[in-house]
Amino acid sequence: MTNLRVGIIGLGRVGRGILRANFGQSNEKYNLCALCDVMPEDQIAYLLANDSTYGKPPYSVDCEKGFLVVAGKKIPYVRGDRRRNILAHESFTELRNLGLDVIIDSTGTANINDLRGLIEQGIAKKVLCTANITGIDISIVHGVNQDQYDPQQHHVIAASTCTGNAMVPVAYILNKHIGIDYARIITIHPALSDQRVLDGFHFSIPQLGRTCGASIIPIGTNVAKSTSLILPELEGKLDSISYRVPTAIVSAMDVTATLSRDTTLAECTELFERYAQNGLKGIVHCEYDSWGHEKASIDYLGTEYSAIILMKHLQVSNKRQMGIAIMHDNERAYCCRVLDVLGTIQKTQE
């Protein structure tokens, strides 16, 4: 197997989550050769070693000048700020000299020119982005469309979004076997780092400037767009809204769908269980509670399934109306899928 040389730009929640998932129990999955963020090394090391959501990692973390030391491996660390034209920053000469095959952009601030610039300026051969940036070559939801990846045509690749990875497999199953005429997707999403701890200014969405621990905050979400990007036959058939809630982790989705033909609860249950055990094993999970009792969202902390279907709440009414409830760890599961997409890229290099 070709051992791709991989870098990460942006070590916020997603970037650090990818790094954590990559090292697992100290066994490195992919060859991480470069890390980049605006923070100094000691703060990155501190945040990696002390995570308020997931606790301490099962491997050692340290730092030296110009390096992060993870599980005993010295990884070059480049300090630079994407928001200040990072491609022109002198520190990027260091990244250019590291011979990277793939760079993962998890800054959340990149545009397509930034991403293509990483390739054009010789920093990496491929870019894997953790958002559906306009102009990307392909968006991949692992388990559904990874076989569409063409290394000759696709150079700027997106691993979709956390909610996209949760919704797409479920929509794929339903649309393939029954059909979806319309679906309303409601996401109940934990607070994110762009919100405010106390009321204050927000650069683009005023309600996200309100105290995140005091309110449920309605906001738009791109989950419908992310889904139809992978499943274009659903274009115009989906809409969505998100509610940011005062929790730290695990997102929920409530979906109401009008199906294209008559069906039964038994048929839908059999479909989901079949995919969870076979074609989408490890991606979709059918949840039947614990000792007959329903779990709370925090009980799914650290789960790696893209979509956990709460089977007790799966409903079919009037033969064509479906209600479905989904949970997913919006950080851990998504970061694992990013690595799965990286695996798809690596396989084509063998």
C-alpha positions as CSV (number, residue, x, y, z in Angstrom):
1,M,0.0,0.0,0.0
2,T,1.3,3.5,-0.9
3,N,1.9,5.4,2.3
4,L,0.5,8.8,1.5
5,R,2.2,11.8,3.1
6,V,-0.7,13.7,4.8
7,G,-1.0,17.1,6.4
8,I,-3.7,19.0,8.3
9,I,-4.4,22.7,8.1
10,G,-6.7,23.9,10.9
11,L,-6.6,22.2,14.3
12,G,-9.9,23.3,15.7
13,R,-12.4,20.7,16.8
14,V,-12.5,18.8,13.5
15,G,-8.7,19.0,12.8
16,R,-7.9,17.7,16.3
17,G,-10.6,15.1,16.0
18,I,-9.1,13.8,12.8
19,L,-5.7,13.6,14.4
20,R,-7.1,11.8,17.4
21,A,-9.0,9.3,15.2
22,N,-5.9,8.8,13.1
23,F,-3.7,7.7,16.0
24,G,-6.5,5.6,17.7
25,Q,-4.8,3.5,20.4
26,S,-1.3,4.9,19.5
27,N,-1.3,3.0,16.2
28,E,-1.1,5.6,13.4
29,K,-3.5,4.8,10.5
30,Y,-2.2,7.3,7.9
31,N,1.2,8.9,7.7
32,L,0.7,12.3,9.2
33,C,3.7,14.5,8.1
34,A,2.6,18.1,8.8
35,L,0.3,20.1,11.0
36,C,-0.6,23.8,10.6
37,D,-2.6,26.3,12.7
38,V,-2.5,29.8,14.0
39,M,-1.9,28.7,17.6
40,P,1.5,28.2,19.1
41,E,2.7,24.6,19.6
42,D,2.2,24.5,23.3
43,Q,-1.5,25.4,23.1
44,I,-2.1,22.8,20.4
45,A,-0.4,20.2,22.5
46,Y,-2.4,21.3,25.6
47,L,-5.7,21.0,23.7
48,L,-4.8,17.6,22.2
49,A,-3.8,16.2,25.6
50,N,-6.8,17.7,27.5
51,D,-10.1,17.4,25.7
52,S,-13.2,18.5,27.6
53,T,-15.5,16.3,25.5
54,Y,-13.5,13.1,25.0
55,G,-11.0,13.2,27.9
56,K,-7.3,12.5,27.6
57,P,-6.2,10.5,24.5
58,P,-4.7,7.0,24.8
59,Y,-1.3,8.2,23.6
60,S,1.3,10.7,24.7
61,V,1.3,14.3,23.5
62,D,4.2,16.8,23.7
63,C,5.7,19.6,21.7
64,E,9.1,21.0,20.7
65,K,9.9,24.1,18.7
66,G,8.5,23.5,15.3
67,F,7.1,20.0,16.1
68,L,4.2,18.3,17.8
69,V,5.1,14.9,19.3
70,V,2.2,12.5,19.1
71,A,2.6,8.9,20.4
72,G,6.3,9.5,20.2
73,K,6.2,10.7,16.6
74,K,7.7,14.1,15.8
75,I,5.4,15.9,13.3
76,P,6.5,19.2,11.8
77,Y,4.3,22.0,12.9
78,V,3.8,25.2,10.8
79,R,2.3,28.2,12.3
80,G,0.3,30.4,9.9
81,D,-3.1,32.1,9.6
82,R,-5.5,31.2,6.8
83,R,-7.4,34.4,7.3
84,R,-4.3,36.5,6.5
85,N,-3.6,35.0,3.0
86,I,-1.9,32.0,4.4
87,L,-0.7,30.8,1.0
88,A,1.6,33.9,0.8
89,H,2.8,33.4,4.3
90,E,6.6,32.7,4.5
91,S,5.9,29.7,6.8
92,F,4.3,27.9,3.9
93,T,7.7,27.3,2.3
94,E,8.1,24.7,5.1
95,L,5.0,22.9,4.0
96,R,6.0,23.0,0.4
97,N,9.3,21.3,1.3
98,L,7.5,18.4,3.1
99,G,6.4,16.6,-0.1
100,L,2.8,16.2,0.9
101,D,0.4,14.0,-1.2
102,V,-2.8,15.1,0.5
103,I,-3.5,18.0,2.7
104,I,-6.7,18.1,4.8
105,D,-8.2,21.6,5.1
106,S,-10.3,21.8,8.3
107,T,-10.0,25.5,8.8
108,G,-13.7,26.2,8.0
109,T,-12.6,29.5,6.3
110,A,-11.3,28.3,3.0
111,N,-12.7,29.1,-0.4
112,I,-12.1,27.2,-3.6
113,N,-9.2,29.5,-4.7
114,D,-7.5,28.8,-1.4
115,L,-7.9,25.0,-1.9
116,R,-6.7,25.0,-5.5
117,G,-3.9,27.3,-4.5
118,L,-2.6,24.6,-2.2
119,I,-2.1,22.4,-5.3
120,E,-1.0,25.1,-7.7
121,Q,1.7,26.2,-5.3
122,G,3.1,22.7,-4.8
123,I,2.0,22.3,-1.2
124,A,0.1,19.1,-1.9
125,K,-1.1,17.0,-4.8
126,K,-4.7,16.6,-3.5
127,V,-6.8,18.6,-1.0
128,L,-9.5,17.0,1.2
129,C,-11.8,19.6,2.6
130,T,-14.1,19.2,5.6
131,A,-16.9,21.3,4.1
132,N,-18.8,21.4,0.8
133,I,-17.1,24.4,-0.6
134,T,-18.5,25.8,-3.9
135,G,-16.4,24.6,-6.8
136,I,-15.0,21.4,-5.4
137,D,-14.4,18.5,-7.8
138,I,-16.4,15.9,-5.8
139,S,-18.2,15.5,-2.5
140,I,-17.9,12.0,-1.0
141,V,-20.0,10.4,1.7
142,H,-18.2,7.2,2.6
143,G,-20.4,4.2,2.2
144,V,-22.5,5.7,-0.6
145,N,-20.5,7.3,-3.4
146,Q,-16.8,6.7,-2.8
147,D,-16.6,4.5,-5.9
148,Q,-17.3,7.7,-8.0
149,Y,-13.9,9.1,-7.0
150,D,-11.6,9.4,-10.1
151,P,-8.0,10.3,-9.2
152,Q,-7.5,11.8,-12.7
153,Q,-10.3,14.2,-12.4
154,H,-10.9,14.8,-8.7
155,H,-8.2,16.9,-7.0
156,V,-10.2,19.0,-4.5
157,I,-12.4,16.6,-2.6
158,A,-14.9,17.2,0.1
159,A,-15.8,14.7,2.8
160,S,-19.3,16.4,2.9
161,T,-20.4,17.5,6.4
162,C,-21.2,15.9,9.7
163,T,-25.0,16.2,9.1
164,G,-24.5,15.2,5.5
165,N,-22.8,12.0,6.5
166,A,-25.7,11.2,8.8
167,M,-28.5,12.0,6.4
168,V,-27.1,10.7,3.1
169,P,-26.9,7.0,3.9
170,V,-30.5,7.0,5.3
171,A,-31.8,8.9,2.2
172,Y,-29.9,6.6,-0.1
173,I,-31.5,3.5,1.4
174,L,-35.0,5.0,1.2
175,N,-34.7,6.5,-2.2
176,K,-33.2,3.5,-3.8
177,H,-35.8,1.0,-2.6
178,I,-39.0,3.1,-2.0
179,G,-38.4,6.7,-3.3
180,I,-38.7,10.0,-1.6
181,D,-41.1,12.7,-2.9
182,Y,-40.4,15.2,-0.1
183,A,-38.6,15.3,3.2
184,R,-38.3,17.9,6.0
185,I,-35.1,17.5,7.9
186,I,-34.7,19.1,11.4
187,T,-31.3,18.9,13.1
188,I,-30.9,19.4,16.8
189,H,-27.2,20.4,16.9
190,P,-24.8,21.0,19.8
191,A,-23.4,24.5,20.2
192,L,-20.4,25.3,18.0
193,S,-17.3,27.4,18.4
194,D,-18.7,30.3,16.3
195,Q,-21.3,31.0,19.0
196,R,-20.8,33.2,22.1
197,V,-20.6,32.2,25.7
198,L,-22.2,35.6,26.6
199,D,-24.2,37.9,24.4
200,G,-21.9,39.7,22.0
201,F,-21.2,40.6,18.4
202,H,-21.3,37.9,15.7
203,F,-19.7,38.7,12.4
204,S,-22.5,37.3,10.2
205,I,-25.5,35.8,12.1
206,P,-26.7,37.9,15.0
207,Q,-28.6,35.2,16.8
208,L,-25.3,33.2,17.1
209,G,-24.1,36.1,19.2
210,R,-26.6,35.2,21.9
211,T,-25.5,33.3,25.0
212,C,-25.2,29.7,23.7
213,G,-26.0,28.1,27.0
214,A,-29.2,30.0,27.5
215,S,-31.2,29.5,24.3
216,I,-32.3,27.1,21.6
217,I,-31.2,29.0,18.5
218,P,-32.8,28.4,15.1
219,I,-30.5,28.7,12.1
220,G,-30.2,27.6,8.5
221,T,-28.4,24.4,7.7
222,N,-27.0,23.0,4.4
223,V,-27.9,19.3,5.2
224,A,-30.6,19.3,2.4
225,K,-28.1,20.7,-0.1
226,S,-25.4,18.3,1.1
227,T,-27.7,15.4,0.6
228,S,-28.8,16.4,-2.9
229,L,-25.2,17.0,-3.9
230,I,-24.6,13.3,-3.4
231,L,-28.1,12.2,-4.5
232,P,-29.0,14.7,-7.3
233,E,-32.3,12.9,-7.9
234,L,-33.4,14.5,-4.6
235,E,-32.7,18.0,-5.7
236,G,-35.7,20.2,-4.9
237,K,-37.3,17.5,-2.7
238,L,-35.7,18.4,0.6
239,D,-35.7,21.3,3.0
240,S,-34.1,21.7,6.4
241,I,-33.6,23.8,9.5
242,S,-31.3,23.5,12.5
243,Y,-31.7,24.3,16.2
244,R,-28.5,24.9,18.1
245,V,-29.0,23.6,21.6
246,P,-26.9,24.0,24.9
247,T,-25.2,20.6,24.7
248,A,-21.5,19.8,24.0
249,I,-21.7,16.8,21.6
250,V,-24.0,14.4,19.7
251,S,-26.5,15.8,17.2
252,A,-30.0,14.5,16.6
253,M,-32.0,14.6,13.4
254,D,-35.8,14.4,13.0
255,V,-36.9,13.6,9.5
256,T,-40.5,13.6,8.2
257,A,-40.7,12.2,4.6
258,T,-43.4,11.6,2.0
259,L,-42.5,8.4,0.2
260,S,-43.0,7.6,-3.5
261,R,-45.0,4.4,-3.0
262,D,-46.9,2.5,-0.3
263,T,-44.8,0.7,2.3
264,T,-45.0,-0.7,5.8
265,L,-43.1,-0.3,9.0
266,A,-41.9,-3.9,8.6
267,E,-40.5,-3.3,5.2
268,C,-38.6,-0.2,6.3
269,T,-37.3,-1.9,9.4
270,E,-36.0,-4.8,7.3
271,L,-34.3,-2.4,4.9
272,F,-32.4,-0.5,7.5
273,E,-31.4,-3.6,9.4
274,R,-30.1,-5.3,6.2
275,Y,-28.0,-2.3,5.3
276,A,-26.7,-1.9,8.9
277,Q,-25.6,-5.5,8.8
278,N,-24.2,-5.6,5.3
279,G,-23.7,-2.8,2.7
280,L,-23.5,0.0,5.2
281,K,-22.1,-1.9,8.2
282,G,-20.2,0.5,10.4
283,I,-22.0,3.5,8.8
284,V,-25.6,2.9,9.7
285,H,-26.7,1.4,13.1
286,C,-30.1,0.3,14.2
287,E,-30.5,1.2,17.9
288,Y,-32.8,-0.8,20.1
289,D,-32.1,0.9,23.5
290,S,-30.6,-0.7,26.7
291,W,-32.6,-3.2,28.7
292,G,-35.7,-1.7,27.1
293,H,-34.8,1.9,28.1
294,E,-34.0,4.7,25.7
295,K,-30.6,6.3,25.8
296,A,-29.8,10.0,26.2
297,S,-27.7,11.7,23.6
298,I,-24.6,11.7,25.7
299,D,-24.7,7.9,25.6
300,Y,-23.6,8.1,22.0
301,L,-20.4,10.0,22.8
302,G,-17.5,8.5,20.9
303,T,-19.7,6.3,18.6
304,E,-18.3,6.0,15.0
305,Y,-21.5,5.4,13.1
306,S,-22.6,8.1,10.7
307,A,-26.2,7.5,11.5
308,I,-27.8,5.8,14.5
309,I,-31.5,5.1,13.7
310,L,-33.7,5.1,16.8
311,M,-35.9,2.1,15.9
312,K,-38.4,2.7,18.6
313,H,-39.3,6.0,16.9
314,L,-39.4,4.7,13.3
315,Q,-43.0,5.3,12.1
316,V,-44.9,4.7,8.9
317,S,-48.4,6.3,8.7
318,N,-51.0,6.1,5.9
319,K,-48.6,3.9,4.0
320,R,-46.4,6.8,2.7
321,Q,-45.7,9.1,5.6
322,M,-42.4,8.3,7.4
323,G,-41.0,9.7,10.6
324,I,-37.4,8.8,11.5
325,A,-35.1,9.8,14.4
326,I,-31.4,9.7,14.1
327,M,-28.5,10.4,16.5
328,H,-24.8,10.7,15.6
329,D,-21.6,11.9,17.4
330,N,-21.1,15.0,15.2
331,E,-17.4,15.1,15.8
332,R,-16.0,11.6,16.2
333,A,-18.2,9.9,13.6
334,Y,-17.4,12.6,11.0
335,C,-13.7,12.6,11.7
336,C,-13.7,8.8,11.1
337,R,-15.5,9.3,7.8
338,V,-12.8,11.9,6.7
339,L,-10.2,9.2,7.3
340,D,-12.3,6.8,5.3
341,V,-12.3,9.2,2.4
342,L,-8.6,9.5,2.8
343,G,-8.4,5.7,2.5
344,T,-10.3,5.9,-0.8
345,I,-7.7,8.3,-2.1
346,Q,-4.9,6.1,-0.9
347,K,-6.3,3.0,-2.5
348,T,-6.1,4.6,-6.0
349,Q,-2.4,5.3,-5.4
350,E,-1.5,1.6,-4.8
